[in-house]
Amino acid sequence: MMKNVHLAPEIDEDDLYTGYNDYNPTFDTEDLENDPAFQRAVKTSHGRRPPLTAKVPGTSVSRPLATGYASKAALSSSMGRPVTAAVQDGVARPMTAVQAAGYSKATSRGSAFDPLGQARGPAPPLEMKNEDSPEGKIKQLEKKVNELVEESCIAHSCGDLKLALEKAKDAGRKERALVRQREQTMSPANINLDLTYTVLFNLASQYSANEMYAEALNTYQVIVKNKMFVNGGMLKVNMANIYLKQRNYSKAIKFYRMALDQIPSVHKEMRIKIMQNIGVVFVKTGQYTDAINSFEHIMSTLPNLKAGFNLILCYFATGDREQMKKAFQKLITAPLEIDDDDKYISPGDDPHTNLLIEAIKNDSLRQMERERKSTAEKYIMTAAKLIAPAIETSFAVGYDWCVEVVKASQYVELANDLEINKAITYLRQKDFNQAVETLKMFEKKDSRVKSAAATNLSFLYFLENEFKQANNYADLAVNTDRYNPSALTNKGNTIFANGDYEKAAEFYKEALRNDSSCTEALYNIGLTYKKLNRLDEALDAFLKLHAILRNSAQVLFQIANMYELMEDPNQAIEWLMQLISVVPTDSHALAKLGELYDNEGDKSQAFQYYCESYRYFPSNIEVIEWLGAYYIDTQFCEKAIHYFERAALIQPTQVKWQLMVASCYRRSGNYQKALDTYKAIHRKFPENAECLRFLVRLCTDMGLKEIQEYATKLKRVEKMKEIREQRVKSGRDGSARARREGSAGGATPSPEHKPNLVSEVLTDPGSITVKAERLSAKLKSLPGTNDPYETSITKEIDASYIDPLGPQIERPKTALRRKMDEDEFADEELGDDLLPE
């Protein structure tokens, strides 16, 4: 049993890894440089001689092992097969196994060693494809269709919708030709359905973008009805959107629901968006209950801000207070899906980390996060302002509830903004005391809120003309936040009100340095330069503002006024024309255009714009006066009567207009009506000497008996005026003497150097002109007569517009006044002949 057992020698136990370094000397390449046989074979053709093979196939008997150096005996295979590259019966067998290494039949016959095949020369050129073949034509046409689709999409993205539609139509025509050609040359199974779908979808999109809704619906219908298009059913959403644009709400809901049925439940976000569209359509149709169901489903499945805000609107429309509160709580808990701001704060002094944070601080992702957060804050603020007056008995209690809910959410910083909005609501209700008390609560809050509250308080006190308090709160706002442009603007306004225009301009400039888009500061600095008579700089400021606010009526008027002050009436007229294109019913702008044309001597254009101004505002005395004078100049006194009667109705205590009515009757030859009018004037104004003179004149001409009565009254009235004149004159002499005695060497002029208006009225036969001028001066002092143009633009609460323009340049004496002077000179001269001294 033990005879077949062999024990291992003890030496093997000492070295278990013996024999691993033994290898066949054939593979020893380290001493090839010293091997003379190998070097001789390389240098001569000895090594390239083909080895000899046995003529008789060998057997599987043992054979000597040939080396690669000295053996010249050929080896045969076990089946008697000649070895590769061996010569058998005088014919060399090709070296197929090593042909890739550069060995061939030619090499065995003594040709040069060329393993890389460089002797064969360059490779022959590639064969040109035959583009005239059907396959080539189909590929070229398919490529052209793809290019047209891409060009259509690029044109659409650039805003050239017509070109995009043309390219899409061209792509559709070529794609149909491609399909026909494929059907003729290939089987229908080889048709490219993806290309057909792309062409049709792009064509429908371009139809919809060009508002060709019928064509778009037809194209979408082709895609939807083709069962070969797998996802064609999703395009029913696009069809529903088109029906929504066409206000076909019933079909829009139908197609939205059909699309919802064909979209699998795994596409949650798409299903939620379709549900949101369905809710919006229900809101448009007034079906608030169905809309609420849609939005409630969204808020329970995948809540978002837009659906939450729409849900609040629906509950507000139905008047459900409790549900409004619940919907508001759902809105503020909707996820924003943005990172915290702490990620953008550097944790240490690591330069690599700081560089990375600096790079991502304002990248596109960060801008998207800011936009999303701003949208969320806008939704929450709007919803709070909407429901605050409705959820409680008073809006103050409702605001307090909203503030408490917001404080407990992730939008804590919005609580202070809601408090400020509460103060603004008090302002809209004209409850200034409550607004001031609410804003004063922020004096001990953080800097941003304190600055906003102080800015609003400064604005409030400025509106109430309490400039000292306004200045104090403006200082508080500026000291709290020096970079607040609204605070700097209000500070400049308070200084402007005190008359320090240079200093006010400095604050406006600083506000513009902090925020170049602060339109209030830019407008006010233009007014400041205007006050300082730096008209070029004022014009530059208003032109810059016009580049920002293209259709601002205030800015357009100020630019026109600048050109008027710079004595460029053509430019002023041009800018006023732009102004009336923005506000075509503004009577003041139309009257200003009429005045400019009148100064230029174009009476017809002036008459047109004055008539338009009178049509929109028939109570402007200056416009009425000009129109009446125009008709007197053109010898249409009957038409002038209407305007003077309107003026007498507006100013019943002014005898001037009634005298002009009577004068128009007299000029037109209606003496009886003129006499009746003068009698009515005499009953209202019994001490008016002009009316009595006209009565005496008319009674004389008509041979009436009342002439002596009116002559007696006229003498008594003139005597009373003389007595009154003497008293006034003696009183003035006494006061002037007292002033000379009290201040010897003073600069007060003596009475003889002062014009005595009363004496001028009595001595000057054209007394009606002086009275007309005094009346016009009094009219100009009335509020609203010469105020600069202001539209009813809603101003922001944090910064105020001020329009501190001085009175306009005095108008030259109108044709009415000149005509009245001539008329009264003639009448009074004739009357003097009738009256005794």
C-alpha positions in Angstrom: 0.0 0.0 0.0 2.8 2.4 0.8 4.8 1.7 -2.3 3.0 4.5 -4.2 3.5 7.0 -1.5 6.4 9.3 -2.0 7.6 11.6 0.7 8.8 15.1 -0.2 12.4 15.8 0.4 13.2 18.0 3.4 15.0 20.6 1.2 11.7 21.5 -0.5 10.3 22.5 2.9 13.1 25.1 3.2 12.2 26.9 -0.1 8.6 26.5 -1.3 9.0 28.9 -4.3 11.9 27.2 -6.1 11.5 26.8 -9.8 9.4 30.0 -10.4 12.4 31.8 -11.9 13.2 29.1 -14.4 12.1 29.8 -17.9 12.8 28.6 -21.5 15.9 30.2 -22.8 14.1 30.8 -26.1 12.3 33.8 -24.5 15.5 35.4 -23.2 15.8 38.7 -25.0 18.2 40.5 -22.7 21.4 39.1 -24.5 20.1 39.4 -28.1 22.6 42.2 -28.7 25.5 39.9 -27.8 24.1 36.9 -29.8 26.3 36.6 -33.0 23.8 34.4 -34.8 21.0 36.9 -34.3 23.1 39.9 -35.3 24.3 38.0 -38.5 20.7 37.2 -39.4 19.6 40.8 -39.0 22.5 42.2 -41.1 22.3 39.7 -43.9 19.6 37.9 -45.8 20.4 34.8 -43.9 17.6 35.4 -41.5 15.1 35.9 -44.3 15.6 32.6 -46.0 12.6 30.4 -45.8 13.0 27.4 -43.6 13.1 24.0 -45.2 10.3 21.6 -44.5 10.2 17.9 -44.8 8.8 16.5 -48.0 7.1 13.7 -46.2 4.6 14.7 -43.6 5.8 13.8 -40.2 4.0 11.9 -37.5 3.3 12.4 -33.9 6.6 10.8 -33.0 9.0 12.7 -30.9 10.9 15.3 -32.8 13.7 17.6 -32.0 12.8 21.1 -30.6 14.0 23.8 -33.0 15.0 27.1 -31.7 14.6 30.5 -33.5 18.4 30.9 -33.8 20.1 27.9 -35.3 17.5 25.4 -36.4 17.0 25.1 -40.1 14.9 22.0 -39.9 11.3 22.4 -40.7 8.6 21.4 -38.3 5.5 19.6 -39.4 2.2 19.5 -37.7 0.8 16.5 -36.0 -1.4 15.7 -39.0 1.3 16.1 -41.6 0.2 19.7 -42.4 3.1 21.9 -43.6 4.1 24.7 -41.3 3.0 28.2 -42.2 5.3 29.8 -44.8 7.0 26.5 -45.5 8.0 25.4 -49.0 6.3 22.2 -50.0 6.8 20.7 -53.5 8.6 23.9 -54.5 5.6 26.1 -53.7 5.7 28.5 -50.8 2.6 28.6 -48.7 1.3 32.1 -47.9 2.0 33.4 -44.4 -1.6 34.1 -43.5 -1.1 34.1 -39.8 1.5 36.8 -39.8 0.4 38.9 -42.8 -0.7 41.8 -40.6 2.9 42.0 -39.2 4.3 42.7 -42.7 5.2 39.2 -43.8 4.0 38.0 -47.1 4.9 35.7 -50.0 7.1 38.4 -51.4 9.1 38.7 -48.3 10.0 35.0 -48.4 11.5 35.5 -51.9 13.9 38.1 -50.8 12.1 41.5 -51.0 12.9 44.4 -48.7 11.7 44.3 -45.1 8.6 46.5 -45.0 6.3 45.6 -42.1 4.3 48.9 -42.4 3.5 48.5 -46.1 5.0 51.8 -47.0 6.2 50.5 -50.4 2.6 50.0 -51.5 2.1 53.8 -51.7 -1.0 55.8 -50.5 -4.4 54.2 -50.1 -6.8 54.6 -53.0 -9.4 57.3 -52.7 -12.8 56.5 -51.2 -15.5 55.7 -53.6 -17.9 58.6 -54.2 -21.4 57.9 -53.1 -23.9 58.0 -55.9 -26.3 60.8 -54.8 -28.5 60.2 -57.8 -29.5 56.9 -56.3 -32.9 56.8 -54.6 -31.3 56.2 -51.2 -29.1 59.3 -51.6 -32.0 61.5 -52.7 -34.0 60.4 -49.7 -31.2 61.2 -47.3 -30.6 64.6 -48.8 -34.3 65.5 -48.6 -34.5 64.3 -45.0 -31.5 66.5 -44.1 -33.1 69.5 -45.8 -36.4 68.9 -43.8 -34.4 68.9 -40.5 -32.6 72.1 -41.5 -35.9 73.8 -42.2 -37.4 72.8 -38.9 -34.3 74.1 -37.1 -34.4 77.4 -39.0 -38.1 77.8 -38.1 -37.4 77.3 -34.4 -34.5 79.8 -34.5 -36.7 82.4 -36.2 -39.4 81.9 -33.6 -36.9 82.4 -30.8 -35.7 85.6 -32.5 -39.3 86.9 -32.7 -39.7 86.7 -36.4 -43.0 84.7 -36.4 -43.8 85.2 -40.0 -40.5 83.7 -41.2 -40.8 80.9 -38.7 -44.3 80.0 -40.2 -42.9 80.1 -43.7 -40.1 77.8 -42.8 -42.5 75.4 -41.0 -44.8 75.3 -44.1 -41.8 74.6 -46.4 -40.6 71.8 -44.1 -44.1 70.3 -44.2 -44.2 70.4 -48.1 -40.8 68.7 -48.3 -41.7 66.1 -45.7 -44.7 65.1 -47.7 -42.6 64.8 -50.8 -40.1 62.7 -48.8 -42.9 60.3 -47.6 -44.1 59.8 -51.2 -40.6 59.1 -52.4 -40.1 56.6 -49.6 -43.3 54.8 -50.5 -42.2 54.5 -54.1 -38.7 53.1 -53.4 -39.0 51.4 -50.0 -41.6 49.6 -47.9 -44.0 51.7 -45.9 -42.4 50.4 -42.7 -39.3 52.5 -43.3 -41.2 55.8 -43.0 -39.6 58.1 -40.4 -42.5 58.8 -38.0 -40.4 60.9 -35.7 -39.6 63.3 -38.5 -43.3 63.5 -39.5 -44.3 64.2 -35.9 -41.6 66.9 -35.5 -42.7 68.7 -38.7 -46.4 68.6 -37.8 -45.9 69.7 -34.3 -43.6 72.6 -35.3 -46.2 73.7 -37.9 -49.0 73.7 -35.4 -46.9 75.7 -32.9 -46.1 78.3 -35.5 -49.8 78.6 -36.5 -50.6 79.1 -32.8 -47.9 81.7 -32.4 -49.2 83.7 -35.4 -52.8 83.5 -33.9 -54.0 81.3 -36.8 -55.9 79.2 -34.3 -58.1 77.3 -36.8 -55.1 76.0 -38.8 -53.3 75.1 -35.6 -56.2 73.1 -34.3 -56.5 71.2 -37.6 -52.8 70.4 -37.5 -53.0 69.2 -33.9 -56.0 67.1 -34.9 -53.9 65.3 -37.5 -51.4 64.4 -34.9 -53.9 63.3 -32.3 -56.0 61.1 -34.6 -52.9 59.3 -35.9 -52.6 56.2 -33.7 -49.0 55.7 -34.9 -47.9 58.6 -32.8 -47.5 57.3 -29.3 -47.6 60.5 -27.2 -50.0 62.4 -29.5 -52.7 62.5 -26.9 -50.6 64.9 -24.8 -51.0 67.6 -27.4 -54.7 68.0 -26.4 -53.3 70.3 -23.7 -52.1 72.6 -26.5 -55.5 72.4 -28.1 -57.2 73.3 -24.8 -54.8 76.3 -24.5 -56.0 77.5 -27.9 -59.6 77.1 -27.0 -58.9 79.1 -23.8 -57.4 81.9 -25.8 -60.5 81.9 -28.0 -62.6 82.1 -24.8 -64.3 78.8 -25.7 -64.2 77.7 -22.0 -66.4 74.6 -22.3 -64.1 73.0 -25.0 -61.0 74.1 -23.1 -62.2 72.1 -20.0 -63.2 69.1 -22.2 -59.7 68.9 -23.8 -57.9 69.5 -20.6 -59.8 66.6 -19.0 -59.1 64.4 -22.1 -55.4 65.1 -21.8 -55.6 64.4 -18.1 -57.0 61.0 -18.8 -54.3 60.1 -21.3 -51.3 61.2 -19.1 -50.2 58.4 -16.7 -50.1 59.0 -13.0 -46.3 58.9 -12.9 -46.2 62.3 -14.5 -47.4 64.1 -11.4 -46.2 67.6 -12.2 -47.8 67.6 -15.6 -51.1 66.4 -14.2 -50.9 69.1 -11.5 -50.3 71.8 -14.1 -53.3 70.6 -16.2 -55.5 70.6 -13.0 -54.3 74.2 -12.4 -55.4 75.2 -15.9 -58.8 73.6 -15.3 -59.2 75.6 -12.1 -58.3 78.8 -13.9 -60.9 78.1 -16.6 -63.5 77.5 -13.9 -62.6 80.9 -12.3 -63.1 82.6 -15.7 -66.5 81.0 -16.0 -67.5 82.0 -12.5 -67.8 78.4 -11.3 -65.9 79.0 -8.1 -66.9 75.8 -6.4 -65.4 73.6 -9.1 -62.3 75.8 -9.2 -62.0 75.4 -5.4 -62.1 71.6 -5.8 -59.3 71.7 -8.4 -57.1 74.0 -6.3 -57.8 72.0 -3.1 -56.7 68.8 -4.9 -53.5 70.5 -6.0 -52.7 71.8 -2.5 -53.2 68.4 -1.0 -51.2 66.6 -3.6 -48.3 68.9 -4.7 -48.8 72.4 -3.1 -47.4 75.4 -4.9 -47.7 79.2 -4.4 -49.8 79.9 -7.5 -52.5 77.3 -6.7 -52.6 78.6 -3.1 -53.1 82.1 -4.1 -55.8 81.2 -6.6 -57.5 79.2 -3.9 -57.6 82.3 -1.6 -59.1 84.3 -4.5 -61.9 81.7 -5.0 -62.7 81.7 -1.3 -62.7 85.5 -1.3 -65.1 85.5 -4.2 -67.4 83.2 -2.2 -67.0 85.2 1.0 -66.0 82.2 3.2 -64.0 83.7 6.0 -62.8 80.5 7.7 -61.7 78.9 4.5 -59.8 82.1 3.6 -57.8 81.8 6.8 -57.1 78.1 6.1 -56.1 78.8 2.5 -53.8 81.6 3.7 -52.1 79.2 6.1 -51.7 76.7 3.3 -50.2 79.4 1.1 -47.4 80.3 3.6 -46.5 76.7 4.1 -46.1 75.9 0.4 -42.5 74.9 -0.3 -40.2 77.3 -2.1 -37.5 74.7 -3.0 -34.6 77.1 -2.7 -31.5 77.1 -0.5 -31.0 79.2 2.5 -29.1 82.5 2.2 -26.5 81.2 4.7 -25.0 79.1 1.8 -23.8 82.4 0.3 -22.0 83.6 3.4 -18.3 82.8 3.7 -17.6 80.6 6.7 -14.0 81.5 7.1 -10.9 82.9 5.4 -10.4 80.0 3.0 -9.6 81.7 -0.4 -10.8 78.8 -2.4 -14.2 78.8 -0.6 -14.5 82.6 -0.8 -13.8 82.5 -4.5 -16.4 79.8 -5.0 -19.0 81.7 -3.0 -18.2 84.9 -5.0 -18.8 83.0 -8.2 -22.2 81.6 -7.3 -23.4 84.7 -5.4 -25.0 86.2 -8.5 -25.2 83.4 -11.0 -28.3 82.4 -12.9 -29.4 79.9 -10.3 -29.1 82.5 -7.6 -31.1 85.0 -9.7 -33.8 82.3 -10.2 -34.0 81.8 -6.4 -34.3 85.5 -5.8 -37.1 85.7 -8.4 -38.9 82.8 -6.9 -38.7 84.3 -3.4 -39.8 87.7 -4.6 -42.8 86.1 -6.3 -43.7 84.2 -3.1 -43.5 87.4 -1.1 -45.7 89.2 -3.6 -48.3 86.5 -3.4 -48.4 86.5 0.4 -48.5 90.3 0.7 -51.3 90.6 -1.9 -53.3 87.9 -0.3 -52.9 89.5 3.2 -54.0 92.9 1.9 -56.9 91.2 0.1 -58.3 89.1 3.0 -57.4 91.4 5.9 -60.6 93.5 5.7 -62.8 90.5 5.0 -61.8 87.9 7.6 -62.5 90.1 10.6 -64.9 92.9 11.6 -62.2 95.5 10.9 -59.2 95.6 8.6 -56.9 96.3 11.6 -57.9 93.1 13.3 -57.5 91.2 10.1 -54.0 92.6 9.5 -53.1 91.7 13.1 -54.2 88.0 12.4 -52.2 87.9 9.2 -49.1 89.4 10.9 -49.3 86.7 13.6 -49.6 83.9 11.1 -46.7 85.3 9.0 -44.5 85.6 12.1 -44.9 81.9 12.7 -43.8 80.9 9.2 -40.6 81.0 7.2 -41.5 84.6 6.0 -40.9 86.3 9.3 -39.4 89.4 7.6 -42.7 90.1 5.8 -44.5 90.8 9.1 -43.0 94.3 9.3 -44.0 95.0 5.7 -47.5 94.0 6.5 -47.5 96.5 9.4 -46.4 99.2 7.1 -49.1 98.2 4.6 -51.5 98.6 7.5 -50.4 102.2 8.0 -50.8 102.8 4.2 -54.3 101.4 4.4 -55.0 103.9 7.2 -53.8 106.6 4.8 -56.1 105.5 2.1 -59.0 105.8 4.5 -57.7 109.3 5.4 -57.1 108.2 9.0 -53.8 110.0 9.4 -53.5 109.8 13.2 -53.7 106.0 13.1 -51.3 105.8 10.3 -48.8 108.0 12.2 -49.2 105.9 15.4 -48.7 102.7 13.4 -45.5 104.0 11.8 -44.1 105.3 15.1 -44.1 101.8 16.4 -41.2 101.0 14.1 -38.8 103.6 15.6 -37.3 100.9 17.9 -37.2 98.1 15.2 -34.3 97.1 13.1 -32.7 99.6 10.7 -34.4 98.6 7.5 -37.9 98.8 8.9 -37.1 101.9 10.9 -35.9 103.7 7.8 -39.0 102.8 5.8 -41.3 103.9 8.6 -39.4 107.2 9.1 -39.5 107.8 5.3 -43.3 107.4 5.3 -43.7 109.6 8.3 -41.6 112.3 6.7 -43.8 112.0 3.6 -47.0 112.3 5.7 -45.9 115.4 7.5 -44.7 116.9 4.3 -48.1 116.5 2.8 -49.6 118.2 5.9 -47.1 121.2 5.4 -45.5 120.4 8.8 -42.0 120.8 7.4 -40.3 120.7 10.7 -41.6 117.3 11.6 -41.0 116.1 8.1 -37.4 117.3 8.3 -36.9 115.4 11.6 -38.2 112.1 10.3 -36.3 112.6 7.1 -33.1 113.0 9.2 -34.0 109.9 11.1 -34.5 107.9 7.9 -31.3 109.1 6.4 -29.2 108.4 9.6 -30.7 105.0 9.8 -30.1 104.0 6.2 -27.9 106.4 4.3 -28.4 104.4 1.1 -32.2 104.7 1.1 -33.0 106.9 -2.0 -36.5 107.6 -0.9 -35.3 109.0 2.4 -32.8 111.2 0.7 -35.4 112.4 -1.7 -37.8 113.3 1.1 -34.9 115.1 2.9 -34.3 117.1 -0.3 -38.0 117.9 -0.5 -38.0 119.4 3.0 -34.9 121.5 2.2 -36.5 122.6 -1.1 -39.6 123.8 0.8 -37.3 126.0 2.9 -35.9 127.6 -0.3 -32.3 126.2 -0.1 -32.3 124.8 -3.6 -28.5 124.2 -3.9 -28.5 121.9 -0.8 -31.7 120.2 -2.0 -30.0 119.4 -5.3 -27.1 117.7 -3.4 -29.5 115.3 -1.6 -31.2 114.5 -4.9 -27.8 113.8 -6.5 -26.9 111.5 -3.6 -30.2 109.7 -4.0 -29.4 109.2 -7.7 -25.9 107.9 -6.9 -27.5 105.3 -4.6 -30.2 104.3 -7.1 -29.9 105.7 -10.7 -33.5 104.5 -11.3 -35.0 106.8 -8.6 -37.4 108.7 -10.8 -38.7 111.0 -8.0 -35.2 112.3 -7.3 -34.5 112.9 -11.0 -37.8 114.7 -11.4 -37.2 116.9 -8.4 -33.7 117.8 -9.4 -35.1 119.0 -12.7 -37.5 121.3 -10.8 -34.6 122.5 -8.6 -32.5 123.4 -11.6 -35.5 125.2 -13.0 -35.8 127.2 -9.8 -32.1 128.1 -10.0 -32.6 129.2 -13.6 -30.2 126.5 -14.8 -32.5 125.7 -17.7 -30.0 123.5 -19.7 -29.4 121.2 -16.7 -33.1 121.1 -15.9 -33.8 120.1 -19.5 -31.1 117.4 -19.4 -32.7 115.9 -16.2 -36.2 115.9 -17.7 -34.9 114.3 -21.0 -33.2 111.5 -19.0 -36.4 111.0 -17.1 -38.3 110.9 -20.4 -36.0 108.0 -21.5 -37.1 106.1 -18.4 -40.8 107.1 -18.3 -41.7 107.3 -22.0 -45.4 108.2 -21.5 -45.3 110.3 -18.3 -47.5 113.4 -18.9 -45.7 115.3 -16.1 -42.4 114.8 -17.7 -43.6 115.8 -21.2 -45.2 119.0 -19.8 -42.0 120.0 -18.0 -39.9 119.5 -21.2 -42.3 121.6 -23.1 -42.2 124.3 -20.4 -38.4 124.2 -20.5 -38.4 125.0 -24.2 -41.0 127.7 -23.7 -38.8 129.3 -21.0 -35.8 129.0 -23.4 -37.8 130.9 -26.0 -38.1 128.0 -28.4 -41.8 127.8 -29.2 -41.5 125.3 -32.0 -40.0 122.7 -29.7 -42.4 123.5 -27.0 -45.3 123.0 -29.4 -43.8 119.7 -30.6 -43.6 118.3 -27.0 -47.1 119.6 -26.1 -48.3 117.7 -29.2 -46.7 114.5 -27.7 -48.4 115.4 -24.4 -51.9 115.6 -25.8 -51.3 112.3 -27.6 -50.8 110.7 -24.2 -53.7 112.7 -22.5 -55.9 114.0 -25.3 -58.5 115.3 -22.9 -56.3 117.6 -20.8 -57.7 121.1 -21.1 -54.7 122.9 -19.7 -52.3 121.4 -22.3 -54.7 122.2 -25.1 -55.0 125.8 -23.8 -51.2 126.1 -23.6 -51.0 125.0 -27.2 -53.6 127.6 -28.2 -51.6 130.2 -26.3 -48.3 129.3 -28.1 -50.0 129.4 -31.5 -51.6 132.7 -30.6 -48.2 134.2 -29.7 -46.9 132.9 -33.0 -49.7 134.7 -34.8 -51.5 131.5 -36.0 -55.1 132.4 -35.0 -56.8 129.5 -36.7 -54.7 126.9 -34.9 -55.0 128.8 -31.6 -58.8 128.9 -32.1 -58.9 125.1 -32.7 -57.0 124.2 -29.5 -58.9 126.8 -27.4 -62.2 125.3 -28.6 -61.0 121.8 -27.7 -59.9 123.0 -24.2 -63.3 124.7 -23.7 -65.1 121.5 -24.8 -63.3 119.4 -22.1 -63.3 122.1 -19.4 -65.8 124.9 -20.0 -65.0 126.8 -16.8 -61.5 128.1 -17.6 -62.0 131.9 -17.5 -58.9 132.6 -19.7 -60.1 130.3 -22.4 -63.6 131.8 -22.3 -62.1 135.3 -22.5 -59.9 134.4 -25.5 -62.8 132.8 -27.4 -65.1 135.8 -26.8 -62.4 138.2 -28.0 -61.8 136.0 -31.1 -65.5 136.2 -32.1 -65.5 140.0 -31.5 -62.4 140.4 -33.7 -64.1 138.4 -36.4 -67.3 140.4 -36.1 -69.4 137.6 -34.8 -70.7 139.3 -31.6 -73.7 137.0 -31.4 -71.4 134.0 -30.9 -69.3 135.9 -28.3 -72.5 136.4 -26.1 -72.5 132.6 -25.2 -69.0 132.7 -23.8 -69.5 135.9 -21.8 -72.7 134.6 -20.3 -70.8 131.5 -19.3 -68.2 133.7 -17.7 -70.9 135.7 -15.9 -72.3 132.4 -14.6 -68.9 131.3 -13.3 -68.2 134.7 -11.7 -71.5 136.3 -10.9 -69.9 139.1 -8.7 -67.8 140.4 -11.6 -69.6 143.1 -13.5 -67.1 142.9 -16.4 -68.7 139.9 -18.0 -72.3 141.2 -17.9 -71.1 144.5 -19.4 -69.5 142.6 -22.2 -72.8 140.7 -22.8 -74.7 144.0 -23.1 -72.0 145.5 -25.3 -72.3 142.5 -27.7 -76.0 143.0 -27.9 -75.5 146.7 -28.7 -72.8 145.9 -31.3 -75.1 143.4 -33.0 -77.9 146.1 -33.2 -80.2 144.6 -30.6 -80.6 147.8 -28.6 -83.7 146.7 -26.7 -81.9 143.6 -25.4 -78.9 145.7 -24.6 -81.1 148.2 -22.7 -82.7 145.3 -20.7 -79.3 143.9 -19.9 -77.9 147.2 -18.7 -81.0 147.7 -16.5 -80.5 144.3 -15.0 -76.8 145.1 -14.3 -77.8 148.4 -12.7 -80.2 146.6 -10.4 -77.4 144.3 -9.3 -74.6 146.9 -9.2 -76.3 150.3 -8.6 -73.0 152.1 -8.0 -71.4 151.1 -11.3 -70.7 154.3 -13.3 -70.0 152.5 -16.6 -73.5 150.9 -16.6 -75.1 154.3 -15.9 -73.3 155.9 -18.7 -74.4 153.3 -21.2 -78.0 153.6 -19.9 -77.9 157.4 -20.4 -76.5 156.9 -23.9 -79.1 154.3 -24.9 -82.0 156.2 -23.4 -80.9 159.3 -25.4 -80.6 157.4 -28.6 -84.0 155.7 -28.2 -85.7 158.8 -26.8 -86.8 157.3 -23.5 -88.0 159.3 -20.5 -85.6 157.5 -18.0 -82.7 159.6 -19.2 -83.0 162.2 -16.4 -83.3 159.6 -13.7 -80.1 157.7 -14.8 -78.2 161.0 -15.3 -79.0 162.1 -11.7 -77.9 158.7 -10.4 -74.7 159.0 -12.4 -73.8 162.4 -10.9 -74.4 161.1 -7.4 -72.3 158.0 -8.0 -69.4 160.1 -9.4 -69.6 162.5 -6.5 -69.4 159.7 -4.0 -66.4 158.3 -5.8 -64.6 161.7 -5.6 -65.3 161.9 -1.8 -64.1 158.4 -1.3 -61.0 159.2 -3.4 -60.2 162.2 -1.3 -60.5 160.2 1.9 -58.2 157.5 0.6 -55.7 160.0 -0.6 -55.6 161.9 2.7 -55.2 158.6 4.6 -52.3 157.7 2.4 -50.6 161.0 2.8 -50.9 160.7 6.6 -49.4 157.2 6.7 -46.6 158.2 4.3 -45.8 161.2 6.6 -45.8 159.0 9.6 -43.4 156.5 7.9 -41.0 159.3 6.9 -41.0 160.6 10.5 -40.5 157.2 12.0 -37.6 156.2 9.7 -35.6 159.2 8.6 -33.7 158.5 5.5 -35.6 155.3 4.8 -36.0 153.9 1.4 -39.9 154.1 1.3 -40.9 156.0 -1.8 -43.1 159.1 -1.4 -46.8 159.0 -2.4 -46.1 161.0 -5.5 -43.9 158.2 -6.8 -46.6 155.6 -6.1 -49.3 155.1 -8.7 -52.7 155.9 -7.3 -54.9 153.3 -8.7 -58.1 154.9 -7.7 -57.3 158.2 -9.2 -56.2 156.5 -12.4 -59.5 154.7 -12.6 -61.4 157.9 -12.2 -59.3 160.1 -14.5 -58.4 157.5 -17.2 -61.3 157.1 -19.6 -60.2 153.5 -20.2 -61.0 152.5 -16.6 -62.5 149.2 -17.8 -59.0 148.1 -18.9 -57.5 148.6 -15.4 -60.3 146.7 -13.9 -59.9 143.9 -16.4 -56.2 143.6 -15.5 -56.9 143.6 -11.8 -59.5 140.9 -12.4 -57.0 138.8 -14.4 -54.5 139.2 -11.7 -57.0 138.0 -9.1 -57.9 135.0 -11.3 -54.2 134.0 -11.5 -54.1 133.9 -7.7 -56.9 131.4 -7.5 -55.9 127.8 -6.9 -55.7 125.7 -10.0 -55.6 128.5 -12.5 -51.9 128.6 -13.2 -50.8 125.4 -11.5 -48.3 123.4 -13.5 -49.7 120.3 -15.2 -50.2 117.3 -13.0 -51.9 114.1 -13.8 -53.6 111.9 -11.4 -50.7 109.5 -11.2 -50.7 107.3 -8.1 -47.5 108.2 -6.2 -45.6 105.8 -4.0 -45.9 106.3 -0.3 -42.1 106.3 0.3 -41.3 109.3 -1.9 -43.2 112.4 -2.9 -43.3 114.4 -6.0 -43.2 118.1 -5.5 -43.9 120.6 -8.2 -42.7 123.9 -6.8 -43.1 126.1 -9.9 -43.6 129.7 -9.6 -46.4 131.6 -11.3 -46.5 131.6 -15.1 -45.2 134.5 -17.2 -47.9 137.2 -17.4 -49.9 136.9 -20.5 -49.8 139.8 -22.8 -53.0 141.8 -23.1 -55.5 139.7 -25.1 -57.6 140.9 -28.0 -60.5 141.0 -25.7 -58.8 143.6 -23.5 -57.7 145.7 -26.5 -61.2 145.5 -27.9 -62.7 146.5 -24.5 -60.3 149.5 -24.3 -61.3 150.7 -27.7 -65.0 150.2 -27.0 -65.0 151.9 -23.7 -62.9 154.9 -24.9 -65.5 155.6 -27.6 -68.5 155.1 -25.4 -67.2 157.1 -22.5 -66.2 160.0 -24.8 -69.7 160.1 -26.1 -71.1 159.9 -22.6 -69.0 162.8 -21.4 -70.7 165.1 -23.9 -74.0 164.2 -22.3 -73.0 164.6 -18.7 -72.6 168.0 -16.9 -69.4 168.8 -15.1 
